[in-house]
Amino acid sequence: MDELAHVFLNPAGNQGTGVVVVIQAPTGVLYAAQVAGHGNEERVVEGFALPIFNADYLQALKRFFGRYNGNLPSHLPPYEWWEGSDLQELAEIVSCIPLWSTSRNEDQPAFLEFDQLRLEELTEGWIPVRTVYGAGILIHQNSD
């Protein structure tokens, strides 16, 4: 098998990634990011990346995850560390982020949806979402 293209978002750690949605699809391109606060995990997802060009969304996500000071609730089963009110707040932030449905003939406004069925993937800088194009990962700059 040929090696897939590997794109590490912000490899030097000093540029910031803003907010990017990677729609999960068999594209042959892997996107990697350092996530999980002080946990310093590297995660990888295959798909196509769509940048979100609005700094307000990044600031809202930084405020939300900033309350944990880089020491996030566990993303391992049974996921009991994420409080329901926190998940609801995160869902509200994510639901404000537009990702239009576009085609050659028509463009329709649409928004991201936090995918709470994939809580095992949730951590700072890596949020599972549903989009008009299918499953995706919302990637944003990690706080550490």
Backbone bond lengths (Angstrom), bond angles and torsions (degrees), N, CA, C in turn:
res aa  C-N    CA-C-N  psi(-1)  N-CA   C-N-CA  omega(-1)  CA-C   N-CA-C  phi
1 M - - - 1.453 - - 1.520 109.08 -
2 D 1.324 117.20 137.77 1.454 121.22 177.35 1.520 109.79 -69.13
3 E 1.324 115.25 148.39 1.451 120.00 177.19 1.520 109.70 -70.92
4 L 1.328 116.45 137.25 1.454 120.66 179.51 1.522 109.93 -77.29
5 A 1.328 116.31 150.01 1.463 120.60 173.48 1.527 107.96 -62.74
6 H 1.320 116.93 137.19 1.463 122.57 -174.99 1.526 108.33 -122.72
7 V 1.324 116.49 114.97 1.458 122.05 -179.89 1.516 108.19 -113.68
8 F 1.332 117.12 114.43 1.464 120.13 177.34 1.518 107.30 -95.33
9 L 1.340 115.96 118.54 1.453 120.55 -179.96 1.522 109.12 -75.29
10 N 1.318 116.63 119.66 1.461 123.59 178.90 1.532 112.50 63.18
11 P 1.335 118.84 57.14 1.472 121.29 -175.67 1.520 114.40 -62.16
12 A 1.318 118.83 -31.96 1.468 120.36 179.93 1.522 111.87 -83.16
13 G 1.341 116.05 -13.69 1.457 120.03 178.08 1.509 114.75 77.52
14 N 1.321 118.15 9.77 1.464 119.24 -175.75 1.521 113.79 -122.29
15 Q 1.331 118.64 4.03 1.458 120.74 -177.85 1.523 113.59 -101.50
16 G 1.310 117.51 -25.31 1.454 120.36 -174.36 1.515 109.75 78.93
17 T 1.302 116.78 143.16 1.460 120.44 -179.26 1.514 112.14 -105.21
18 G 1.335 117.69 -7.72 1.454 118.08 -172.89 1.513 108.66 64.55
19 V 1.327 116.56 -138.83 1.456 121.97 177.40 1.521 107.22 -125.76
20 V 1.329 115.88 128.90 1.460 123.18 -178.84 1.523 107.74 -133.23
21 V 1.322 116.74 137.61 1.459 120.61 171.64 1.519 107.08 -106.27
22 V 1.324 116.47 126.53 1.459 120.45 173.07 1.523 106.54 -104.67
23 I 1.324 115.29 115.40 1.454 121.57 176.51 1.522 106.94 -80.71
24 Q 1.309 117.01 123.72 1.454 121.18 -175.68 1.526 110.17 -74.92
25 A 1.336 114.73 118.57 1.461 121.81 -178.06 1.524 108.02 -160.24
26 P 1.331 117.51 154.72 1.467 121.07 179.68 1.535 111.25 -78.07
27 T 1.334 116.15 79.45 1.467 121.52 -175.44 1.519 113.30 -99.65
28 G 1.334 116.54 -17.31 1.457 119.28 -173.37 1.519 112.72 85.93
29 V 1.341 117.50 5.64 1.462 121.59 178.67 1.523 108.69 -119.23
30 L 1.331 115.81 125.53 1.458 122.25 176.79 1.519 109.39 -103.74
31 Y 1.330 116.48 135.04 1.459 122.41 175.36 1.519 107.50 -111.70
32 A 1.324 116.27 130.50 1.458 121.71 -180.00 1.514 109.35 -118.65
33 A 1.333 115.69 149.92 1.458 121.24 177.85 1.520 108.74 -150.31
34 Q 1.320 115.29 150.59 1.464 121.83 173.79 1.518 105.97 -89.98
35 V 1.341 117.08 123.83 1.457 122.64 -172.73 1.525 110.72 -137.11
36 A 1.326 116.91 -177.05 1.469 125.52 171.79 1.517 114.30 78.89
37 G 1.334 116.88 32.85 1.456 118.81 176.08 1.511 111.71 57.54
38 H 1.341 116.80 -133.10 1.464 120.60 -179.86 1.528 112.25 -72.10
39 G 1.344 117.10 -7.18 1.461 120.52 176.76 1.516 112.40 -68.80
40 N 1.342 116.90 -20.90 1.467 122.55 176.09 1.523 113.82 47.69
41 E 1.306 116.81 51.19 1.455 120.56 175.22 1.527 109.57 -82.74
42 E 1.307 116.32 149.29 1.461 121.01 168.84 1.513 106.88 -109.62
43 R 1.317 115.33 123.13 1.461 119.87 178.82 1.520 109.58 -119.23
44 V 1.328 114.91 154.69 1.453 121.71 -175.77 1.523 108.93 -133.97
45 V 1.333 116.46 140.75 1.457 121.79 176.95 1.527 108.75 -140.47
46 E 1.316 116.49 139.71 1.466 121.36 176.97 1.526 109.02 -94.09
47 G 1.328 116.09 138.18 1.451 119.75 177.45 1.509 112.29 161.84
48 F 1.335 115.32 -151.08 1.456 120.65 175.41 1.518 108.74 -127.70
49 A 1.324 115.52 139.27 1.456 122.34 -172.72 1.521 111.70 -96.60
50 L 1.326 114.94 137.72 1.454 122.31 174.81 1.525 107.87 -125.77
51 P 1.327 118.07 115.13 1.468 120.03 179.00 1.526 111.00 -73.02
52 I 1.316 115.67 147.36 1.461 122.59 174.71 1.527 106.23 -106.58
53 F 1.310 116.60 114.40 1.465 121.49 -171.65 1.527 112.17 -94.32
54 N 1.313 116.90 60.76 1.459 120.09 177.82 1.526 108.23 -151.40
55 A 1.306 116.49 113.77 1.466 121.62 -176.55 1.530 112.63 -68.06
56 D 1.329 118.28 -21.09 1.465 120.37 -179.72 1.526 111.65 -61.65
57 Y 1.329 117.44 -36.77 1.463 120.37 179.99 1.517 110.39 -67.43
58 L 1.323 116.81 -40.34 1.463 120.21 177.29 1.522 110.14 -62.14
59 Q 1.320 117.58 -43.37 1.462 120.87 -179.87 1.523 111.40 -63.34
60 A 1.321 117.93 -40.35 1.468 121.14 178.46 1.521 110.68 -63.67
61 L 1.327 117.07 -41.47 1.468 120.34 178.65 1.524 110.99 -68.40
62 K 1.332 117.43 -38.76 1.470 120.44 177.42 1.524 110.64 -62.97
63 R 1.335 117.28 -41.79 1.471 120.03 178.23 1.528 110.38 -63.11
64 F 1.329 116.25 -44.30 1.464 119.70 -178.89 1.527 110.81 -60.70
65 F 1.330 117.85 -54.01 1.457 120.75 -176.89 1.521 112.45 -75.27
66 G 1.327 117.44 -21.47 1.466 121.45 179.54 1.510 113.41 -61.98
67 R 1.300 118.13 -26.21 1.474 120.89 -179.67 1.521 112.39 -63.68
68 Y 1.344 116.79 -18.68 1.459 120.97 -179.37 1.529 112.15 -92.50
69 N 1.319 118.04 -5.27 1.469 122.70 179.49 1.527 112.71 49.99
70 G 1.332 116.07 40.07 1.458 120.94 177.02 1.516 114.89 80.85
71 N 1.341 117.68 -3.74 1.470 122.18 179.42 1.520 108.52 -111.68
72 L 1.317 115.57 85.95 1.459 122.37 -170.07 1.516 112.62 -79.56
73 P 1.357 115.34 157.39 1.464 118.28 170.73 1.524 109.35 -58.84
74 S 1.306 115.64 153.83 1.458 120.51 -178.19 1.518 111.13 -64.69
75 H 1.319 115.95 140.10 1.460 120.64 174.39 1.528 110.81 -100.67
76 L 1.315 116.13 10.62 1.465 121.14 179.56 1.528 109.91 -94.63
77 P 1.326 118.42 153.41 1.466 120.35 178.91 1.516 110.39 -54.16
78 P 1.305 120.09 141.89 1.464 127.96 8.87 1.525 113.89 -94.89
79 Y 1.315 120.13 22.37 1.469 124.41 175.75 1.521 112.95 60.03
80 E 1.310 117.72 22.10 1.459 120.32 -173.50 1.523 113.71 -73.85
81 W 1.302 118.04 -9.26 1.458 119.51 -177.61 1.524 112.36 -79.33
82 W 1.314 118.07 -26.16 1.470 120.17 176.31 1.519 108.16 -77.23
83 E 1.320 116.95 118.10 1.457 121.87 178.64 1.529 109.79 -75.19
84 G 1.327 116.43 146.37 1.458 120.86 178.61 1.516 112.76 -56.13
85 S 1.345 116.27 -39.58 1.470 119.40 179.98 1.524 110.98 -67.05
86 D 1.331 117.53 -33.78 1.467 120.62 177.09 1.521 110.50 -67.15
87 L 1.337 116.31 -43.26 1.458 120.31 -179.99 1.525 110.51 -64.56
88 Q 1.332 117.01 -37.74 1.463 120.84 178.14 1.532 110.26 -65.47
89 E 1.321 116.33 -42.48 1.463 120.21 178.65 1.528 110.81 -62.92
90 L 1.324 116.81 -44.17 1.456 120.32 178.50 1.531 110.42 -63.13
91 A 1.333 117.20 -41.25 1.466 120.80 177.72 1.524 110.86 -59.80
92 E 1.320 117.26 -38.68 1.470 121.31 178.87 1.527 111.46 -66.74
93 I 1.327 117.04 -41.43 1.472 120.62 177.61 1.522 109.65 -62.05
94 V 1.328 115.98 -49.53 1.468 121.06 -176.93 1.530 111.01 -62.99
95 S 1.329 117.14 -38.08 1.466 120.45 -176.95 1.525 113.06 -68.04
96 C 1.314 117.99 -11.45 1.471 121.89 177.25 1.527 112.29 -88.89
97 I 1.320 117.45 -7.68 1.462 120.89 -175.32 1.528 109.28 -88.80
98 P 1.344 116.31 115.51 1.463 118.87 -178.17 1.523 112.39 -78.05
99 L 1.314 114.86 143.19 1.464 122.55 170.39 1.522 105.40 -146.86
100 W 1.311 115.33 94.51 1.456 122.08 -172.06 1.522 112.00 -63.51
101 S 1.307 114.69 149.60 1.454 122.13 169.46 1.524 106.16 -88.40
102 T 1.313 117.15 117.83 1.458 119.70 -176.10 1.522 110.52 -123.93
103 S 1.307 114.87 147.72 1.454 122.04 174.38 1.525 107.74 -147.16
104 R 1.295 117.19 179.06 1.467 120.22 178.46 1.528 111.52 -65.66
105 N 1.339 116.51 -26.46 1.453 120.45 -173.77 1.517 115.34 -103.26
106 E 1.331 116.61 -25.23 1.459 118.10 -172.46 1.528 111.16 -156.55
107 D 1.317 115.55 145.02 1.458 122.88 174.38 1.526 107.92 -119.20
108 Q 1.328 116.19 132.93 1.456 121.58 -179.40 1.523 109.47 -127.39
109 P 1.337 117.45 133.36 1.462 118.64 176.36 1.526 110.70 -65.64
110 A 1.310 115.80 139.74 1.459 122.77 176.99 1.524 107.48 -149.84
111 F 1.311 116.46 165.47 1.453 121.59 -177.85 1.523 109.68 -133.60
112 L 1.334 114.74 157.23 1.461 120.26 175.95 1.520 109.90 -71.13
113 E 1.324 115.44 157.86 1.457 121.78 175.88 1.524 108.16 -133.33
114 F 1.322 116.39 126.45 1.462 122.07 176.75 1.528 108.29 -63.48
115 D 1.321 117.58 127.32 1.458 122.57 -177.39 1.527 109.82 -94.94
116 Q 1.325 116.33 91.79 1.461 120.69 -177.16 1.521 112.74 -74.58
117 L 1.328 118.13 -6.03 1.465 120.31 174.81 1.526 110.91 -78.92
118 R 1.325 117.09 -7.73 1.472 121.60 -179.36 1.534 110.48 -120.09
119 L 1.336 116.54 41.98 1.470 120.88 -177.90 1.521 112.98 -58.93
120 E 1.332 117.36 -27.98 1.466 119.22 -179.02 1.523 111.42 -63.04
121 E 1.317 118.54 -17.56 1.462 122.49 179.37 1.520 112.64 -91.77
122 L 1.318 118.33 -16.61 1.461 122.62 -173.01 1.521 112.71 -69.20
123 T 1.319 115.44 127.49 1.454 122.63 169.88 1.523 107.06 -161.47
124 E 1.315 116.68 173.21 1.455 119.51 178.45 1.525 109.66 -61.76
125 G 1.319 115.58 131.52 1.453 120.72 179.16 1.516 113.76 86.23
126 W 1.346 118.33 -2.26 1.472 121.74 -173.88 1.526 108.41 -150.60
127 I 1.329 116.32 98.03 1.459 121.00 -175.20 1.529 109.20 -119.98
128 P 1.334 117.81 120.96 1.464 119.70 177.49 1.532 110.10 -69.94
129 V 1.324 115.95 132.78 1.460 121.15 -178.47 1.523 110.31 -136.08
130 R 1.332 113.67 162.88 1.457 121.67 168.80 1.525 106.59 -112.21
131 T 1.320 115.04 140.63 1.455 121.23 -178.70 1.530 109.17 -130.77
132 V 1.315 116.12 173.06 1.465 119.93 175.82 1.522 111.07 -64.66
133 Y 1.326 117.26 -16.76 1.457 122.26 -179.29 1.532 112.71 -99.04
134 G 1.323 117.54 -4.14 1.459 121.78 -178.60 1.517 111.43 121.82
135 A 1.332 115.61 -164.47 1.465 121.77 -178.60 1.520 110.45 -65.29
136 G 1.325 114.89 146.52 1.455 119.42 179.06 1.511 111.85 -153.39
137 I 1.326 114.32 177.36 1.459 122.72 175.80 1.513 107.52 -126.50
138 L 1.322 115.89 126.64 1.457 122.03 174.66 1.527 106.51 -90.11
139 I 1.312 116.37 114.85 1.465 121.97 -177.66 1.517 108.23 -108.38
140 H 1.322 115.41 132.92 1.470 119.95 176.31 1.522 108.85 -140.83
141 Q 1.292 115.30 166.66 1.463 121.34 -175.67 1.524 110.88 -60.94
142 N 1.326 116.18 130.43 1.452 124.50 178.21 1.529 109.02 -75.75
143 S 1.334 117.61 152.62 1.466 120.81 -172.85 1.518 115.05 -84.58
144 D 1.325 118.72 -16.79 1.469 117.73 -172.84 1.507 113.05 -77.30
